[in-house]
Structure formats: structure tokens, C-alpha cells
Amino acid sequence: MDATDRQILTHLQREGRISINDLAERVNLTSAPTSRRVRELERSGAIRGYRADVDPAALGLGFEALVHVTMNLEDTATLAEFERALAQIPEMRHAERLFGDPDYLLRVVARDIEDFADLRDQRIAALPGVGQVTSTIVMRTIVDNQPLPTPRERRRR
């Protein structure tokens, strides 16, 4: 990946619907090589996809919480089943497995506190291997989905 590819990624992260012509102009190339580079970034997996960034509140999902899950069973099969089940919960925005305690950090949305209580108690806590569930209500999101930095390649000495 060279400096032009990193520029392309920077622009696409900020404006995913930019036309190839506008993108080409911003990275100082013509449309054809810009299009080839974008296709190669997609093919290589550097660009994983495109989607709309939807405001959860617009869908009536203005309540957000961070949920910490500590497992009481940590065998491979239980963890795999737990993770598969997490991925099936539509309100799950983000889920990460952590080293240390807790074992998982989840970011979920809900309509309101009652909806969240049901999600937490009836669906998350009931998943395979769950030992303890604690949660924190998000007061306000400060940074969300900020574009990834595209650092320069390290120079060898």
C-alpha cells in the first residue's frame, strides 16, 4: 500500500459515496487508475464494504449501554456458541473479547431502559457460559466511527 492508496482510504472513510471522478481529482490521478486502485483495495480486503451510517435515534433506539460480561465457562465450544449467539442479537452494535476481566465488552442499543433491561436480563445473561453481567449507561457519545488513521510506512534505517 502506497501513499496514494492511503489517501484513497482516507477520503473513502470520510465520504464513502464520493464519485470516482471526484476521488481521482483529490488524489491527483485520472479516473481509470483511481478505479483500479479502489477495486484492488476492495479485492485485498483493505476495504471491507460500504454502508450507510444510520443514527440509532432515528430508528427509536436512542438508549445505549456498555455491557461487561464475565464468563463462568470458558471452554472453546462454549465461547464459540456464546459469540455466535451474540452476533444474532440485532441490538448488538459492537462486541469485543478482552484479555482480563471482564471477558467481553458489548455496546448495545435499545428503545429505553425497560427495553434494555429485557435485552440484558432475558437475552444476554441467558447466553451459554455467562457468569456475570454488569452494565453502564452511555450518557453521550463523543467520538463514534472516526476514520482510521492511515499512517505512513515506517522507514528502515
Helices and strands as residue ranges (DSSP letters): H 3-14, H 20-26, H 31-44, G 56-59, E 63-71, H 76-87, E 92-97, E 104-110, H 113-118, I 119-124, E 130-137
